[in-house]
Amino acid sequence: MVMKKILPLLLTGTIVLILSGCKKNIDALSSSIPDIALPTAVGTPIGAITSKTIGKTGGSIASADGNAELIFPAGALNDTTDISIQAITNNAPNGIANAYRFLPEGIKFLQPVTLKFHYKAEDLAATLGDLMGIAFQDSTGIWYRVNNFTNDTVNKIISAPIRHFTDWTPFEVLYINPEFGNVKVNLIWNLEVYAVSTDDGKLKFDPDNDEVAPLIRLGNNHKVVWSANGIVNGNTTVGTLTGSSLIGSFKAPAKVPSQNPVAISALVGATFKYHGKTFDNTTLISNVNIVDKQKYDLVIYVVEKDAVPFNYEDSATMTVTVDANDSVTVSDINNFHPFCTPPSVTTTDGCTSTWVQDGIGEINITSGTGQAVRDSGDPSWSLLLRFTHTGAVSPKFHRVCSGGDDEILGGYPIAGVPDFLYFDLLPGRTHFHTDDGQSYAFLDLQ
């Protein structure tokens, strides 16, 4: 699985864990890791750039994906200016999704401009709302977080007043990945806590941004207590956990437990102060749904729009079951009669073409096979389905022209579509689809 963000949190002094009324001493960070911020590469553009001319009276602009927004009050600009937002790859420690480049680079404002980032429910599920923030990259490549920001966790908008343009991103001080998902019995689910150092004690005054503090990447060399449904290291009923650092490995139990999903918790014994609040023994949760077998509803549509002005559609449904041994079964296949709209069209040449219902269509699946493709320790996986078609035919039309002979167009035997379907199944999701411009398939977990 591709990790969505980057790296880890300053844990100073001796770390104390409190669990079930007992205190346990945890090793401090190794002194071999420097407590300094290091520069990262500058992000590269992703997708379209958006631009807008904004004058002295103010205005607003949003990124092409809608996740970043700038609001200019009256008096922020001393002249009419072309403002642009470009999404870029995110190289910030613990950056969330894309970072954004605001242009013109380096411009400064007479009044603070409001920067808003819209984030997703899964971003909040991986951390605590109080552990999110906003950071920028300076000219040396180092990332700094601003201390003056607000986080609306209901509407999922984090915002800050900014006074200059560079590359900006939302980030999380601590988060767990993956934050949720489906895991089959007896399979391995790898987890990791990501953290970044940005203690309030490192705040300094910056004339362009008020108080700022660097984001510091550190290695994975301190301990975390991992539990499953409140049981340290789990057990054979709820699943077992190995690992005592930021990286943990969960093995699902042999059968679905009565308390499901299983709440995997990582107790991070760091004490630090962030955004005016003190954090001590922070717990992050990953909810893992244990499944014995997975059953999906599959719907397939074939749409033909080449025979303009006709719109031809064919469809089929079936059930796809993946058992505990990753054996795939395709059953309950239903092929529906195709339909065409409009059924008849008269063109300017005086010819009338009428669609002829064949009751079979271009799909007509009679059987299917499948293969589940997994990598050890990766909760995401792939499903490959292949189909056998019998008697499928292309759309048929009866064409009659004034003063001419009747014609039958189409109705030819074809191999049947689609030949195969491929789905990437990501943890935490229940709906998947594919689209090649003609065949559309929708896979839903029952």
CORPENOR-V770052 format. One record per run of one state. SS is the DSSP state (h for helix, s for strand, l for the rest). FROM is the first residue (numbers start at 0). LEN is the number of residues. Records with the same first field share a line. If there is no record, write none. Layout:
# CORPENOR-V770052
SS=FROM-LEN, FROM-LEN
This chain:
# CORPENOR-V770052
l=0-14, 19-2, 26-18, 55-2, 62-5, 72-8, 88-6, 95-3, 103-4, 118-2, 125-3, 137-5, 146-3, 152-4, 164-2, 172-1, 177-2, 184-3, 195-1, 197-2, 202-1, 206-3, 214-1, 216-7, 228-2, 232-1, 235-3, 242-4, 251-10, 274-2, 291-2, 304-6, 322-5, 341-2, 346-4, 356-8, 374-6, 389-3, 393-2, 401-5, 410-2, 413-6, 425-5, 435-3, 445-1
s=14-5, 21-5, 44-11, 57-5, 67-5, 80-8, 94-1, 98-5, 107-11, 131-6, 142-4, 149-3, 156-8, 166-6, 173-4, 179-5, 187-8, 196-1, 203-3, 209-5, 215-1, 223-5, 230-2, 233-2, 238-4, 246-5, 261-13, 276-15, 293-11, 310-12, 327-14, 343-3, 350-6, 364-10, 380-9, 392-1, 395-6, 406-4, 412-1, 419-6, 430-5, 438-7
h=120-5, 128-3, 199-3
